Amino acid sequence: MAVKIRLTRVGRQHDPHYRIVAADSRYARDGRIIEQIGYYNPDNAQDKATINEELALKWLAQGAQPSDTVRAIFKKAGIIEKYKSAKKAGQ
């Protein structure tokens, strides 16, 4: 099973909000998920993301591949750096 960390769309029409989820790559974008990791609100004034860092790092360590957008969100939040430093320290 290939696990992806990606966005799932929620919210009203013309007012999207997203959940950051770990999901099997074979399922639809808004389909079945394994675990919810956080939220993302792409408001025009400010990009807001609420992420559970422990869950994000757990899924990255287990080999889940983030989508391009989620990778950018994680990079902004500093999760990618924490993952790389933890991986380097573990070797």
Biopython code that builds the backbone (N, CA, C, O; Angstrom):
import numpy as np
from Bio.PDB.StructureBuilder import StructureBuilder

atoms = [
    (1, "MET", "N", (0.847, -1.172, 0.000)),
    (1, "MET", "CA", (0.000, 0.000, 0.000)),
    (1, "MET", "C", (0.895, 1.237, 0.000)),
    (1, "MET", "O", (1.734, 1.400, 0.886)),
    (2, "ALA", "N", (0.717, 2.101, -0.985)),
    (2, "ALA", "CA", (1.481, 3.338, -1.084)),
    (2, "ALA", "C", (0.700, 4.450, -0.384)),
    (2, "ALA", "O", (-0.403, 4.805, -0.801)),
    (3, "VAL", "N", (1.279, 4.988, 0.672)),
    (3, "VAL", "CA", (0.605, 6.028, 1.447)),
    (3, "VAL", "C", (1.102, 7.394, 0.991)),
    (3, "VAL", "O", (2.304, 7.620, 0.848)),
    (4, "LYS", "N", (0.162, 8.292, 0.768)),
    (4, "LYS", "CA", (0.457, 9.668, 0.393)),
    (4, "LYS", "C", (-0.063, 10.588, 1.485)),
    (4, "LYS", "O", (-1.091, 10.317, 2.106)),
    (5, "ILE", "N", (0.653, 11.669, 1.708)),
    (5, "ILE", "CA", (0.154, 12.736, 2.570)),
    (5, "ILE", "C", (-0.312, 13.817, 1.611)),
    (5, "ILE", "O", (0.487, 14.381, 0.864)),
    (6, "ARG", "N", (-1.604, 14.102, 1.632)),
    (6, "ARG", "CA", (-2.164, 15.024, 0.653)),
    (6, "ARG", "C", (-3.309, 15.823, 1.253)),
    (6, "ARG", "O", (-3.672, 15.639, 2.415)),
    (7, "LEU", "N", (-3.875, 16.714, 0.440)),
    (7, "LEU", "CA", (-4.968, 17.565, 0.877)),
    (7, "LEU", "C", (-6.306, 16.968, 0.470)),
    (7, "LEU", "O", (-6.441, 16.407, -0.617)),
    (8, "THR", "N", (-7.290, 17.093, 1.345)),
    (8, "THR", "CA", (-8.662, 16.720, 1.071)),
    (8, "THR", "C", (-9.499, 17.977, 1.176)),
    (8, "THR", "O", (-9.420, 18.691, 2.176)),
    (9, "ARG", "N", (-10.301, 18.261, 0.157)),
    (9, "ARG", "CA", (-11.049, 19.514, 0.117)),
    (9, "ARG", "C", (-12.312, 19.418, 0.951)),
    (9, "ARG", "O", (-13.066, 18.450, 0.856)),
    (10, "VAL", "N", (-12.528, 20.434, 1.766)),
    (10, "VAL", "CA", (-13.764, 20.611, 2.525)),
    (10, "VAL", "C", (-14.138, 22.083, 2.423)),
    (10, "VAL", "O", (-13.364, 22.878, 1.891)),
    (11, "GLY", "N", (-15.282, 22.448, 2.912)),
    (11, "GLY", "CA", (-15.692, 23.850, 2.861)),
    (11, "GLY", "C", (-16.741, 24.088, 1.799)),
    (11, "GLY", "O", (-17.104, 23.187, 1.042)),
    (12, "ARG", "N", (-17.220, 25.317, 1.757)),
    (12, "ARG", "CA", (-18.282, 25.668, 0.825)),
    (12, "ARG", "C", (-17.743, 25.909, -0.571)),
    (12, "ARG", "O", (-16.534, 25.953, -0.798)),
    (13, "GLN", "N", (-18.662, 26.061, -1.486)),
    (13, "GLN", "CA", (-18.299, 26.396, -2.856)),
    (13, "GLN", "C", (-17.668, 27.787, -2.864)),
    (13, "GLN", "O", (-18.198, 28.707, -2.240)),
    (14, "HIS", "N", (-16.574, 27.947, -3.543)),
    (14, "HIS", "CA", (-15.809, 29.195, -3.647)),
    (14, "HIS", "C", (-15.156, 29.598, -2.325)),
    (14, "HIS", "O", (-14.661, 30.720, -2.208)),
    (15, "ASP", "N", (-15.143, 28.724, -1.340)),
    (15, "ASP", "CA", (-14.483, 28.997, -0.055)),
    (15, "ASP", "C", (-13.836, 27.709, 0.439)),
    (15, "ASP", "O", (-14.286, 27.124, 1.424)),
    (16, "PRO", "N", (-12.774, 27.264, -0.246)),
    (16, "PRO", "CA", (-12.201, 25.961, 0.115)),
    (16, "PRO", "C", (-11.361, 26.012, 1.380)),
    (16, "PRO", "O", (-10.669, 26.995, 1.651)),
    (17, "HIS", "N", (-11.435, 24.950, 2.136)),
    (17, "HIS", "CA", (-10.544, 24.655, 3.246)),
    (17, "HIS", "C", (-10.083, 23.232, 3.007)),
    (17, "HIS", "O", (-10.766, 22.455, 2.340)),
    (18, "TYR", "N", (-8.950, 22.896, 3.539)),
    (18, "TYR", "CA", (-8.401, 21.572, 3.273)),
    (18, "TYR", "C", (-7.993, 20.887, 4.569)),
    (18, "TYR", "O", (-7.611, 21.540, 5.540)),
    (19, "ARG", "N", (-8.081, 19.569, 4.566)),
    (19, "ARG", "CA", (-7.526, 18.752, 5.632)),
    (19, "ARG", "C", (-6.263, 18.107, 5.079)),
    (19, "ARG", "O", (-6.230, 17.681, 3.925)),
    (20, "ILE", "N", (-5.241, 18.037, 5.894)),
    (20, "ILE", "CA", (-4.020, 17.327, 5.525)),
    (20, "ILE", "C", (-4.176, 15.921, 6.078)),
    (20, "ILE", "O", (-4.308, 15.728, 7.287)),
    (21, "VAL", "N", (-4.160, 14.929, 5.175)),
    (21, "VAL", "CA", (-4.456, 13.561, 5.582)),
    (21, "VAL", "C", (-3.417, 12.592, 5.029)),
    (21, "VAL", "O", (-2.753, 12.870, 4.031)),
    (22, "ALA", "N", (-3.294, 11.462, 5.693)),
    (22, "ALA", "CA", (-2.539, 10.332, 5.171)),
    (22, "ALA", "C", (-3.573, 9.395, 4.565)),
    (22, "ALA", "O", (-4.512, 8.971, 5.238)),
    (23, "ALA", "N", (-3.391, 9.073, 3.281)),
    (23, "ALA", "CA", (-4.369, 8.252, 2.575)),
    (23, "ALA", "C", (-3.665, 7.309, 1.626)),
    (23, "ALA", "O", (-2.555, 7.580, 1.169)),
    (24, "ASP", "N", (-4.314, 6.211, 1.336)),
    (24, "ASP", "CA", (-3.828, 5.278, 0.333)),
    (24, "ASP", "C", (-3.910, 5.976, -1.018)),
    (24, "ASP", "O", (-4.931, 6.584, -1.336)),
    (25, "SER", "N", (-2.871, 5.899, -1.802)),
    (25, "SER", "CA", (-2.814, 6.631, -3.067)),
    (25, "SER", "C", (-3.828, 6.130, -4.084)),
    (25, "SER", "O", (-4.106, 6.820, -5.064)),
    (26, "ARG", "N", (-4.383, 4.949, -3.872)),
    (26, "ARG", "CA", (-5.346, 4.394, -4.827)),
    (26, "ARG", "C", (-6.746, 4.964, -4.665)),
    (26, "ARG", "O", (-7.578, 4.806, -5.558)),
    (27, "TYR", "N", (-7.027, 5.624, -3.546)),
    (27, "TYR", "CA", (-8.360, 6.160, -3.305)),
    (27, "TYR", "C", (-8.482, 7.586, -3.842)),
    (27, "TYR", "O", (-7.486, 8.270, -4.079)),
    (28, "ALA", "N", (-9.724, 8.009, -4.023)),
    (28, "ALA", "CA", (-10.014, 9.339, -4.561)),
    (28, "ALA", "C", (-9.547, 10.429, -3.597)),
    (28, "ALA", "O", (-9.292, 10.173, -2.420)),
    (29, "ARG", "N", (-9.442, 11.644, -4.122)),
    (29, "ARG", "CA", (-8.953, 12.781, -3.332)),
    (29, "ARG", "C", (-9.746, 12.958, -2.044)),
    (29, "ARG", "O", (-9.161, 13.140, -0.976)),
    (30, "ASP", "N", (-11.061, 12.908, -2.134)),
    (30, "ASP", "CA", (-11.903, 13.092, -0.954)),
    (30, "ASP", "C", (-12.428, 11.761, -0.427)),
    (30, "ASP", "O", (-13.433, 11.725, 0.283)),
    (31, "GLY", "N", (-11.753, 10.675, -0.771)),
    (31, "GLY", "CA", (-12.191, 9.347, -0.378)),
    (31, "GLY", "C", (-11.708, 8.944, 0.998)),
    (31, "GLY", "O", (-11.464, 9.781, 1.867)),
    (32, "ARG", "N", (-11.577, 7.648, 1.172)),
    (32, "ARG", "CA", (-11.212, 7.083, 2.456)),
    (32, "ARG", "C", (-9.806, 7.513, 2.867)),
    (32, "ARG", "O", (-8.891, 7.536, 2.044)),
    (33, "ILE", "N", (-9.644, 7.850, 4.138)),
    (33, "ILE", "CA", (-8.344, 8.276, 4.659)),
    (33, "ILE", "C", (-7.892, 7.319, 5.758)),
    (33, "ILE", "O", (-8.687, 6.561, 6.313)),
    (34, "ILE", "N", (-6.603, 7.374, 6.053)),
    (34, "ILE", "CA", (-6.058, 6.559, 7.133)),
    (34, "ILE", "C", (-6.040, 7.375, 8.423)),
    (34, "ILE", "O", (-6.476, 6.907, 9.475)),
    (35, "GLU", "N", (-5.524, 8.613, 8.323)),
    (35, "GLU", "CA", (-5.431, 9.463, 9.514)),
    (35, "GLU", "C", (-5.376, 10.922, 9.096)),
    (35, "GLU", "O", (-4.790, 11.268, 8.071)),
    (36, "GLN", "N", (-5.995, 11.774, 9.905)),
    (36, "GLN", "CA", (-5.959, 13.206, 9.655)),
    (36, "GLN", "C", (-4.784, 13.812, 10.400)),
    (36, "GLN", "O", (-4.600, 13.563, 11.592)),
    (37, "ILE", "N", (-3.984, 14.612, 9.693)),
    (37, "ILE", "CA", (-2.764, 15.182, 10.266)),
    (37, "ILE", "C", (-2.943, 16.647, 10.634)),
    (37, "ILE", "O", (-2.338, 17.118, 11.598)),
    (38, "GLY", "N", (-3.762, 17.373, 9.885)),
    (38, "GLY", "CA", (-3.933, 18.790, 10.184)),
    (38, "GLY", "C", (-4.921, 19.454, 9.249)),
    (38, "GLY", "O", (-5.677, 18.794, 8.537)),
    (39, "TYR", "N", (-4.896, 20.799, 9.270)),
    (39, "TYR", "CA", (-5.782, 21.628, 8.469)),
    (39, "TYR", "C", (-4.971, 22.647, 7.699)),
    (39, "TYR", "O", (-3.861, 23.001, 8.099)),
    (40, "TYR", "N", (-5.527, 23.122, 6.587)),
    (40, "TYR", "CA", (-4.889, 24.175, 5.801)),
    (40, "TYR", "C", (-5.972, 25.088, 5.263)),
    (40, "TYR", "O", (-6.947, 24.624, 4.672)),
    (41, "ASN", "N", (-5.800, 26.396, 5.469)),
    (41, "ASN", "CA", (-6.744, 27.394, 4.992)),
    (41, "ASN", "C", (-6.000, 28.357, 4.075)),
    (41, "ASN", "O", (-5.228, 29.185, 4.558)),
    (42, "PRO", "N", (-6.213, 28.268, 2.759)),
    (42, "PRO", "CA", (-5.487, 29.136, 1.831)),
    (42, "PRO", "C", (-6.159, 30.500, 1.659)),
    (42, "PRO", "O", (-6.408, 30.935, 0.535)),
    (43, "ASP", "N", (-6.447, 31.163, 2.764)),
    (43, "ASP", "CA", (-7.067, 32.477, 2.726)),
    (43, "ASP", "C", (-6.147, 33.439, 1.985)),
    (43, "ASP", "O", (-4.925, 33.326, 2.083)),
    (44, "ASN", "N", (-6.716, 34.378, 1.249)),
    (44, "ASN", "CA", (-5.904, 35.326, 0.482)),
    (44, "ASN", "C", (-5.006, 36.182, 1.369)),
    (44, "ASN", "O", (-3.879, 36.497, 0.988)),
    (45, "ALA", "N", (-5.494, 36.558, 2.542)),
    (45, "ALA", "CA", (-4.716, 37.426, 3.418)),
    (45, "ALA", "C", (-3.523, 36.691, 4.026)),
    (45, "ALA", "O", (-2.441, 37.262, 4.168)),
    (46, "GLN", "N", (-3.725, 35.434, 4.380)),
    (46, "GLN", "CA", (-2.639, 34.694, 5.025)),
    (46, "GLN", "C", (-2.862, 33.200, 4.853)),
    (46, "GLN", "O", (-3.992, 32.712, 4.884)),
    (47, "ASP", "N", (-1.759, 32.491, 4.671)),
    (47, "ASP", "CA", (-1.844, 31.034, 4.581)),
    (47, "ASP", "C", (-1.725, 30.467, 5.982)),
    (47, "ASP", "O", (-0.711, 30.657, 6.654)),
    (48, "LYS", "N", (-2.755, 29.774, 6.417)),
    (48, "LYS", "CA", (-2.750, 29.213, 7.765)),
    (48, "LYS", "C", (-2.785, 27.703, 7.692)),
    (48, "LYS", "O", (-3.628, 27.121, 7.009)),
    (49, "ALA", "N", (-1.874, 27.080, 8.392)),
    (49, "ALA", "CA", (-1.839, 25.621, 8.481)),
    (49, "ALA", "C", (-1.702, 25.234, 9.941)),
    (49, "ALA", "O", (-0.871, 25.787, 10.660)),
    (50, "THR", "N", (-2.508, 24.294, 10.374)),
    (50, "THR", "CA", (-2.417, 23.718, 11.704)),
    (50, "THR", "C", (-2.051, 22.259, 11.514)),
    (50, "THR", "O", (-2.830, 21.485, 10.956)),
    (51, "ILE", "N", (-0.863, 21.880, 11.977)),
    (51, "ILE", "CA", (-0.350, 20.548, 11.714)),
    (51, "ILE", "C", (0.054, 19.888, 13.019)),
    (51, "ILE", "O", (0.682, 20.519, 13.869)),
    (52, "ASN", "N", (-0.301, 18.628, 13.182)),
    (52, "ASN", "CA", (0.171, 17.827, 14.296)),
    (52, "ASN", "C", (1.545, 17.284, 13.884)),
    (52, "ASN", "O", (1.636, 16.334, 13.106)),
    (53, "GLU", "N", (2.604, 17.893, 14.410)),
    (53, "GLU", "CA", (3.966, 17.559, 13.978)),
    (53, "GLU", "C", (4.327, 16.105, 14.265)),
    (53, "GLU", "O", (5.005, 15.470, 13.457)),
    (54, "GLU", "N", (3.888, 15.574, 15.394)),
    (54, "GLU", "CA", (4.204, 14.184, 15.737)),
    (54, "GLU", "C", (3.655, 13.221, 14.686)),
    (54, "GLU", "O", (4.347, 12.302, 14.250)),
    (55, "LEU", "N", (2.406, 13.443, 14.286)),
    (55, "LEU", "CA", (1.808, 12.566, 13.276)),
    (55, "LEU", "C", (2.492, 12.741, 11.925)),
    (55, "LEU", "O", (2.732, 11.761, 11.219)),
    (56, "ALA", "N", (2.804, 13.971, 11.567)),
    (56, "ALA", "CA", (3.473, 14.228, 10.286)),
    (56, "ALA", "C", (4.828, 13.539, 10.245)),
    (56, "ALA", "O", (5.166, 12.887, 9.257)),
    (57, "LEU", "N", (5.601, 13.680, 11.306)),
    (57, "LEU", "CA", (6.919, 13.043, 11.358)),
    (57, "LEU", "C", (6.800, 11.520, 11.381)),
    (57, "LEU", "O", (7.624, 10.823, 10.787)),
    (58, "LYS", "N", (5.778, 11.003, 12.064)),
    (58, "LYS", "CA", (5.558, 9.550, 12.107)),
    (58, "LYS", "C", (5.306, 9.008, 10.709)),
    (58, "LYS", "O", (5.902, 8.006, 10.311)),
    (59, "TRP", "N", (4.418, 9.672, 9.954)),
    (59, "TRP", "CA", (4.094, 9.194, 8.616)),
    (59, "TRP", "C", (5.264, 9.360, 7.652)),
    (59, "TRP", "O", (5.481, 8.505, 6.794)),
    (60, "LEU", "N", (6.013, 10.438, 7.782)),
    (60, "LEU", "CA", (7.193, 10.606, 6.931)),
    (60, "LEU", "C", (8.219, 9.516, 7.225)),
    (60, "LEU", "O", (8.845, 8.984, 6.307)),
    (61, "ALA", "N", (8.392, 9.184, 8.507)),
    (61, "ALA", "CA", (9.349, 8.147, 8.888)),
    (61, "ALA", "C", (8.917, 6.773, 8.384)),
    (61, "ALA", "O", (9.760, 5.913, 8.127)),
    (62, "GLN", "N", (7.612, 6.563, 8.241)),
    (62, "GLN", "CA", (7.113, 5.284, 7.750)),
    (62, "GLN", "C", (7.119, 5.207, 6.226)),
    (62, "GLN", "O", (6.735, 4.187, 5.656)),
    (63, "GLY", "N", (7.554, 6.284, 5.562)),
    (63, "GLY", "CA", (7.703, 6.243, 4.117)),
    (63, "GLY", "C", (6.588, 6.878, 3.321)),
    (63, "GLY", "O", (6.555, 6.733, 2.099)),
    (64, "ALA", "N", (5.672, 7.578, 3.970)),
    (64, "ALA", "CA", (4.592, 8.248, 3.242)),
    (64, "ALA", "C", (5.177, 9.396, 2.424)),
    (64, "ALA", "O", (6.048, 10.127, 2.896)),
    (65, "GLN", "N", (4.692, 9.543, 1.203)),
    (65, "GLN", "CA", (5.189, 10.576, 0.300)),
    (65, "GLN", "C", (4.234, 11.762, 0.300)),
    (65, "GLN", "O", (3.060, 11.593, -0.032)),
    (66, "PRO", "N", (4.699, 12.962, 0.664)),
    (66, "PRO", "CA", (3.821, 14.137, 0.616)),
    (66, "PRO", "C", (3.632, 14.625, -0.817)),
    (66, "PRO", "O", (4.532, 14.500, -1.648)),
    (67, "SER", "N", (2.468, 15.177, -1.096)),
    (67, "SER", "CA", (2.233, 15.793, -2.393)),
    (67, "SER", "C", (3.064, 17.076, -2.458)),
    (67, "SER", "O", (3.621, 17.506, -1.448)),
    (68, "ASP", "N", (3.148, 17.677, -3.627)),
    (68, "ASP", "CA", (3.955, 18.884, -3.789)),
    (68, "ASP", "C", (3.461, 20.016, -2.895)),
    (68, "ASP", "O", (4.266, 20.723, -2.287)),
    (69, "THR", "N", (2.151, 20.192, -2.811)),
    (69, "THR", "CA", (1.578, 21.255, -1.985)),
    (69, "THR", "C", (1.832, 20.994, -0.511)),
    (69, "THR", "O", (2.195, 21.906, 0.232)),
    (70, "VAL", "N", (1.644, 19.763, -0.089)),
    (70, "VAL", "CA", (1.863, 19.422, 1.317)),
    (70, "VAL", "C", (3.346, 19.568, 1.666)),
    (70, "VAL", "O", (3.684, 20.005, 2.766)),
    (71, "ARG", "N", (4.223, 19.206, 0.740)),
    (71, "ARG", "CA", (5.660, 19.380, 0.978)),
    (71, "ARG", "C", (5.984, 20.857, 1.210)),
    (71, "ARG", "O", (6.778, 21.184, 2.092)),
    (72, "ALA", "N", (5.377, 21.746, 0.430)),
    (72, "ALA", "CA", (5.599, 23.186, 0.601)),
    (72, "ALA", "C", (5.062, 23.671, 1.943)),
    (72, "ALA", "O", (5.692, 24.498, 2.602)),
    (73, "ILE", "N", (3.901, 23.161, 2.352)),
    (73, "ILE", "CA", (3.329, 23.528, 3.652)),
    (73, "ILE", "C", (4.228, 23.037, 4.776)),
    (73, "ILE", "O", (4.499, 23.777, 5.722)),
    (74, "PHE", "N", (4.695, 21.790, 4.680)),
    (74, "PHE", "CA", (5.589, 21.242, 5.691)),
    (74, "PHE", "C", (6.907, 22.019, 5.745)),
    (74, "PHE", "O", (7.453, 22.248, 6.825)),
    (75, "LYS", "N", (7.403, 22.416, 4.599)),
    (75, "LYS", "CA", (8.653, 23.169, 4.554)),
    (75, "LYS", "C", (8.497, 24.514, 5.259)),
    (75, "LYS", "O", (9.386, 24.947, 5.992)),
    (76, "LYS", "N", (7.352, 25.172, 5.027)),
    (76, "LYS", "CA", (7.074, 26.450, 5.681)),
    (76, "LYS", "C", (6.971, 26.290, 7.190)),
    (76, "LYS", "O", (7.391, 27.166, 7.946)),
    (77, "ALA", "N", (6.410, 25.167, 7.623)),
    (77, "ALA", "CA", (6.219, 24.904, 9.052)),
    (77, "ALA", "C", (7.481, 24.350, 9.714)),
    (77, "ALA", "O", (7.530, 24.248, 10.940)),
    (78, "GLY", "N", (8.507, 23.988, 8.928)),
    (78, "GLY", "CA", (9.745, 23.477, 9.483)),
    (78, "GLY", "C", (9.754, 21.981, 9.741)),
    (78, "GLY", "O", (10.683, 21.472, 10.368)),
    (79, "ILE", "N", (8.750, 21.272, 9.276)),
    (79, "ILE", "CA", (8.655, 19.836, 9.533)),
    (79, "ILE", "C", (9.649, 19.055, 8.683)),
    (79, "ILE", "O", (10.206, 18.058, 9.142)),
    (80, "ILE", "N", (9.876, 19.495, 7.459)),
    (80, "ILE", "CA", (10.834, 18.809, 6.584)),
    (80, "ILE", "C", (12.234, 18.870, 7.190)),
    (80, "ILE", "O", (12.958, 17.874, 7.165)),
    (81, "GLU", "N", (12.623, 20.015, 7.730)),
    (81, "GLU", "CA", (13.946, 20.145, 8.362)),
    (81, "GLU", "C", (14.061, 19.231, 9.578)),
    (81, "GLU", "O", (15.092, 18.586, 9.771)),
    (82, "LYS", "N", (13.017, 19.168, 10.394)),
    (82, "LYS", "CA", (13.030, 18.282, 11.562)),
    (82, "LYS", "C", (13.148, 16.822, 11.130)),
    (82, "LYS", "O", (13.865, 16.039, 11.753)),
    (83, "TYR", "N", (12.446, 16.464, 10.069)),
    (83, "TYR", "CA", (12.507, 15.094, 9.571)),
    (83, "TYR", "C", (13.907, 14.763, 9.059)),
    (83, "TYR", "O", (14.438, 13.692, 9.351)),
    (84, "LYS", "N", (14.504, 15.676, 8.296)),
    (84, "LYS", "CA", (15.844, 15.435, 7.765)),
    (84, "LYS", "C", (16.881, 15.340, 8.876)),
    (84, "LYS", "O", (17.766, 14.486, 8.820)),
    (85, "SER", "N", (16.786, 16.209, 9.892)),
    (85, "SER", "CA", (17.748, 16.165, 10.992)),
    (85, "SER", "C", (17.571, 14.890, 11.827)),
    (85, "SER", "O", (18.555, 14.311, 12.286)),
    (86, "ALA", "N", (16.323, 14.450, 12.025)),
    (86, "ALA", "CA", (16.074, 13.219, 12.777)),
    (86, "ALA", "C", (16.586, 12.015, 11.984)),
    (86, "ALA", "O", (17.139, 11.075, 12.555)),
    (87, "LYS", "N", (16.397, 12.052, 10.677)),
    (87, "LYS", "CA", (16.871, 10.957, 9.835)),
    (87, "LYS", "C", (18.399, 10.889, 9.831)),
    (87, "LYS", "O", (18.991, 9.810, 9.867)),
    (88, "LYS", "N", (19.025, 12.077, 9.785)),
    (88, "LYS", "CA", (20.500, 12.130, 9.789)),
    (88, "LYS", "C", (21.052, 11.658, 11.131)),
    (88, "LYS", "O", (22.075, 10.973, 11.173)),
    (89, "ALA", "N", (20.379, 12.021, 12.234)),
    (89, "ALA", "CA", (20.838, 11.611, 13.555)),
    (89, "ALA", "C", (20.656, 10.105, 13.770)),
    (89, "ALA", "O", (21.414, 9.489, 14.519)),
    (90, "GLY", "N", (19.665, 9.520, 13.123)),
    (90, "GLY", "CA", (19.396, 8.095, 13.268)),
    (90, "GLY", "C", (20.342, 7.207, 12.499)),
    (90, "GLY", "O", (20.405, 6.007, 12.766)),
    (91, "GLN", "N", (21.078, 7.754, 11.554)),
    (91, "GLN", "CA", (21.985, 6.937, 10.746)),
    (91, "GLN", "C", (23.296, 6.708, 11.402)),
    (91, "GLN", "O", (24.159, 6.037, 10.837)),
]
sb = StructureBuilder()
sb.init_structure("model")
sb.init_model(0)
sb.init_chain("A")
sb.init_seg("    ")
for serial, (resi, resn, name, xyz) in enumerate(atoms, 1):
    if name == "N":
        sb.init_residue(resn, " ", resi, " ")
    sb.init_atom(name, np.array(xyz, "f"), 0.0, 1.0, " ", f" {name:<3s}", serial, name[0])
structure = sb.get_structure()
